[in-house]
Amino acid sequence: LLTYEEMRKLSLKIALVTGSLVILVILSVSIPIYWQTRQALEKQLSQHMKSNITLLRKKLDFSLVEFLNKYPESLIVKDSLKQFFNRNLLQFSANTIYLVQKSGIILLAVGKEESAVKSVMLHKREISQALDGKTVSSPLFSDRSGNHYKSVFCPVFLSDSSITILAIDANADYLEETTKLHRQIFTIGGIVLLISIVVSLILSQTLTHPLYKLTQFASEIGKGRGRTFSLESRNDEIGFLGKTMQKMQSEIDQREKENKELIASVSHEIRNPLGGMQVNAELLLEESKHTSESIKYAKAISREVKHLSEIVESFLTYARPIEHNTIFTNIRQILQESVSQILREFPSYNISIVGNGEANIHPGKMRHAFYNLIKNGIEASDSSNNIEVEIINDKTELKIHFRNQGKSIPPGIQPQIFDAFFSTKASGVGLGLTITKSIVEQHGGNIYLASSDENGTEFVLTLPKS
């Protein structure tokens, strides 16, 4: 059965799964959009720059380039080419126009020389491709100021069979606007993610809360014996499941009622002749004072009749209808009354009670439950072992620990110890712990085996304070 904590974790898992799906959708949408947009803009810039450098090359005086390639120190040629490049900077939307020798040395640069130097350093592969006769664009790069550029290189074939590279650098900062678009998509996605998590938490609560109610209802059915629990009427699958469980509860209650009526009827029928047998056995004992054999047989009859009466009383206790008259009572006092009753049967045992507390209980029934637990501890121990009972006050419940130092319960049978008619005793009926569990659960409490090993056995009984 799912606990409230497990239901809360389930709600969080649903919210996390929903959030993960939202993140997946955002990533699957935003990354392709961002990448395709950026690639398209970069491709468009490359094509534009290639067209510009082709036009620039057509206008370029190759003879001046050839002369400068031979005589790099010629200032007249440099000035002439600089004037030409300066006139074409704006026309071709360039930040830098420059010439690069085959060796990778910049012959001449006009505009932002820093970008030209960095481009030549970064784009040796592209320059090598240009030397093979191709017009090549470079990847984006940035200068020390964070400005983004793109370079295009094309070959200039000179009459002396040498090659010089003509290059243009253009500003590509506008491509970084796609990064802003990317951030905006993620910002919007983050907002959508938060909203979706909140909404999914709310929606998951509408799912898990009814499921939690159903688990509680199933738990109450399992505990049985007068448990009442109502489910909200719903028209969905959960509602159908709830109605099915309610029908199942009704059928279980009816069968349990019929079984208990049968047990009670049979027990009453047996108890009446047992009473007569007990009286006659006592009369026989009185009449047989002087005959040792008669006394022996009369005592045996009386003992067996008493044992049968105890068995019948156990059946009646198990089948007896639930009483709802409870009072706020001191638990230590009820325990002491149970201990006093037990010590009349087992006077040599030492039973200690520690702690105090109060709870809303039916004193007679709870006294019977305490009696069964303490008696079980005594029957598993010898008189040299102490039986300890400790009452612990928590905020909302009382915890009562029953400890003995006797023989442990084998691990293989521990899950069965609360089952009806299960007993390891030769003369046991197997209803003691079953009745105790039923009584405790009638009070809204719980009982469980905390431990059982070579150090002894401990049962823990919990009761709500209200």
Disulfide bonds with the S-S distance in Angstrom:
none
